[in-house]
Amino acid sequence: MVIKNTSILFLFFLMLGSSIASAQCERLSNKRIYQLLGAAEYDNARISEIKTSDNIVKEEYQIDLFKGVVYKLVFDVSKMPEGVVINLHDIGNKRGVNKYELVFSSETAEKTKDDTYEVTLEFPQKKLMVSYDIINDTKSGCVAFVLGFYFKNRIR
């Protein structure tokens, strides 16, 4: 009877611990999104979960853009573990696989006091590639990405 109660209690704490670990990658609230963007108009947001791995991992996704628009990209790294590098490439219209232009890297950029990286791109090409380079033995965590824009006649 004691072993059964101990087993149930152990499973309860195990489930509680796993729910707390996954809770750190919750969806951003509208209030937080508008705090991150400031005067920019909201376009899109994405939460990327960083998982522990024995190998080096690279997670990528593309962002489609419009011409004639100034973009503001904000990476909230307050819950990002050490050992993750954020790279942003302009892949343009007709560039080949190895001809992406690096426009931002968190290795060389400075974080704001709010634990964010902010990138403003004036009239980029049609597509951007965001990649997270994750070294092995990294703790789990997450990165929140928010995309905003300014129309060129309403830049503040």
N, C-alpha and C positions, 0 to 999 in steps of 0.2 A: 504494500500500500504506500509506504514511504517512497519507494523507488518510482512508483507511478506518478505520485504528486511532484516529485523532484523533476521527472522527465517532462511533465506538462509545464512546470514553471520554467524549465530551461528552454523549451520550445517557444513559450510566450516571450521571453526576453530576446531570443534569437529573432523572432518576427518583429518585435518592437525595434530592435537595433537596425534591421534591414530597412524598415519603413523610414527611420530617421535618416539613414544614409541616402535613400532615394529622394527624400523630401527637399534636399538642398537644390535640386534642379527643377524647382517649381516654375510655372509660367510667371512672367513678369506682370505686375499690375499695371493698369493704365497710368496711374499716378507716377510710377517709377519710369515708365517709358517716356512720358513727357518731361520728367526731370532730366533724363539722359539727353533728350533731343533739344531741349531749350526752344528756340524760335523755329526750328526746322519742322516741316510737316511730316507726320508719321507715314511710313510706307510698309514696313515689314519688320518682324522680329523672329528670332530663332534661338532656342536653347539647345546647346550641344553638351551631352553628357560625356565626361572624361572617365573612362573606365581603366582600372588597373590591368596591366598586361605584362607578360614576360618578354614581349618583343617590342621593337619600336613600331609605332602605329602612326599612320597619317590619315586624318579624316578631312575630306574636302566637300565643298558644295559651291555651286555657281550662283551668281546674282545677275539677272538681266536688267539692263539700264536703258534709259531713254536719252536721246540727244537733247542738248540745250538745257540741261538741268544740273544744278550743283548738288552733290550728294554729301550727306554727313553720315558717317558710319561710326558707331560706338560699340566697343566691346567691353562689357562689364565683367571684369576678371576678379571680383571680390571673392568668388568661390572657386577660382581656378587653382589647381595645385602647382607646386614648383615643377619645373621640367617640361612645360608646355610652351611651344613657340607658335605665335600666330603670324601667318604670312598672308599678304593680300597681293594678288597678281592681277594686272590688267591684261586679259587675254585677247582683247581687241576683236577685230572682225575676221581676219583671215590668217592669224598667226598659227604657226605649227606648235606641236606639243612642247618643245623645248625653247620656244621663243616668247614665253610669257615675261612681261615686264613687272619686276617686283616694285610695288609702290608703297608697301608698308611692311615692317617686320617688328615684332614686339621685342626682339633682341636688342635693337638699337633705339627704340622709342622709349619715352618716359611716360609713366603712368600719371594720371591726375591724382589729386588728393582724395578723390572718391573711388579709387581703384578702377579706373576705366582708361581705355585707350580711345582717343578720338581722332578720326581721320576725315578731312574734308577734301573732296576731289572735285575740281572744276572741270566739267565737261569731259568725263572719261569716255572710253570707247563703249562698245555695246555690252560687254560682259566682264565681270570680275570673278576671280576664283579665290575663295577663302580656304585656307588650309591650316589645320592644327597639327603640328608635329609633336608627338607625344613620346618621350623616351620611356624605356622600360623602368619598372619599379617606381612609377609615379603613383601617388595616391589618387583616389577617385575624387571627382568634383564636377564642376560644370562652367561653361562660358556662355554668357548671354550676349547676343548680337542684336543690335537695333539699327535699322536703316531709315534715314530721314532724307528729305530733299528740300531745296529752295528753288523756286522758279527764278530764272535769271533776272527778271525785272522786279523781284520782291526780296532780294537778299538783304538781310538785316544784320 
